Amino acid sequence: MEQAPEQLVAEMGARARGAARALAALPSVDKAAGLRAAAAAIRTDADAILAANARDIDAGAANGLTGAMLDRLRLTPDRLAGVATGVEAVAALADPVGAVIDHRARPNGLSLSRVRVPIGVIGIIYESRPNVTADAAALCVMSGNAAILRGGSEAAHSNRAIHAAFARGLADAGLPAEAVQLVPTTDRAAVGAMLRADGMIDLIVPRGGKSLVARVQAEARVPVLAHLDGICHTYIDGAADPQMARALAVNAKMRRTGICGATETLLIDRAFADPAPILAALADAGCEIRGDARVIAIEPRANPATDADWDTEYLDAVVTAGFVDGVAGAMAHIAAHSSHHTDAIVTDDAAVAERFLAGVDSAIVMWNASTQFADGGEFGLGAEIGIATGRLHARGPVALEGLTTYKWVVRGTGQSRP
C-alpha cells in the first residue's frame, strides 16, 4: 500500500532537517568534495542516465509533448557532461555561509554583524528539465541546505537516475545522502503535501509553467520564491545599429526557443530606418511572426497578432512583433505585458539606454545583449535554481547567495541596557 503523501513528506522532512543541521556545520572544503564526488558519479552512471532519459523521451513523444518540451526534456551525452561540469562549477564557487554582510559598532561598545546562514530545508518543485535535479541539489548542498526535490512525471526516469548517482556521490564523500531527497511518487497530491509542510520545509521554489507557479502561490503555507513565466522583450530603438539589431533579435528568439530567457516579443521603434531585414531574418530562421498591421505590411510571411499573443510565453519558434513610439512607448508596452523576467534594449544612444535600464521594472534589464544571457552560469553564479521575478529576498538568477538568509551576531563586553 502506497504511503500517504502527508506521511511521506513528513518523514522526508524529518530526514532533511537532520541533514541540514549536519551540512550547516560542514566547512566549505567538505561540501565541495561532496559535489565533486556527485559529479563523478553522474559521469560514471552516464549510460544508465541516458537510457532512462530515452524512456522519458519516448513516453513524451507518445503523449504528444511539443518539440520545445521534448527539447527541454532531452539529455544528450554533451548535455549530461555539462550537468556534471555544472555541479563541479558550483563546488568551485565561494561559499556564502558565514560571510559577514556588514558590521557596525554601537556607541555603547556592542559589536553587531549580519552573517549569512543557510535557510534550512528547501523544496523544489519543477517540470521537464532533468538537469534541474543536479543543479538544484548542488546549489542547496553548497549553501548548506537540504533539498527535497519533486520533478515532473514526464522526466521521472531521468530524475531518479540522476538523483541516485548524486546521492551516492555525497555518501561516498562522507556527506549525508539525505541532504538531497527525491519525492518517489508522481502523485500530484505529494505537491500539495509539500506546500502544506510548514515547519518541515522552509522555502518552496517552483520551476515550471504558469499553472504550476499559480498553484504553488495559491496553496502554499510555506514561503515561496516565485519564478514566473518569461515574457521577455527585445526593443530595437531608432538609434540601434542595424546589423547588431538583426543579430540580437535572431539570437534572442531562436538560439534556444524553449528557455525562459528567450525573447517572446520584439518591439521596434517607428523611427528605426529599416526594420524589414530584421523581420525577414527571423522568418528565414524558421520563426513564425505574429505582428501588428505595420509588421504584416513589411513582412508578408507574418500573421496577425491577437490580444493574447502579447501576453504569451511561447517557448517555441514564435514571436510577437510590433512597432512603438520610441523608448517611452517601449517602456509603456513592457510595463503592461512583461512578466518582469528579462527585457532588453538595442541602441547606440547611451542616454536612451540608461533611461530604459532605470525605468523598466524587471529582474534583469539589458543593453545591447541577447536576452538568452539570462542565466546563472552566464552571470558567473554557477548553476541557478531559477530566475526570481518577485521583489523580495532574491531577484534574477538565484544561486548560492540567494539560498541563504542571515542572522545578527552581537558581541559585548558585559553591557546591560539601562
Salt bridges, closest charged atoms under 4 A:
GLU6 OE2 - ARG196 NH2 2.90
ASP45 OD2 - ARG168 NH1 2.87
ASP56 OD1 - HIS157 ND1 2.89
ASP71 OD1 - ARG79 NH2 2.75
ASP71 OD2 - ARG256 NH2 3.37
GLU88 OE2 - ARG43 NH1 2.72
ASP95 OD2 - LYS31 NZ 2.77
ASP102 OD1 - ARG104 NH2 3.82
ASP102 OD2 - ARG114 NH2 2.52
ASP202 OD2 - ARG17 NH1 2.75
GLU219 OE2 - ARG215 NE 3.22
ASP229 OD2 - LYS210 NZ 3.28
GLU264 OE1 - LYS253 NZ 2.68
ASP284 OD1 - ARG301 NH1 2.73
GLU288 OE2 - ARG290 NE 2.84
GLU299 OE2 - ARG301 NE 2.85
ASP309 OD1 - ARG290 NH1 2.99
ASP311 OD1 - HIS337 ND1 2.80
ASP325 OD1 - ARG270 NE 2.84
ASP343 OD1 - HIS233 ND1 2.85
ASP361 OD2 - ARG391 NH2 2.16
ASP361 OD1 - ARG395 NH2 2.98
GLU401 OE2 - ARG116 NH2 3.30
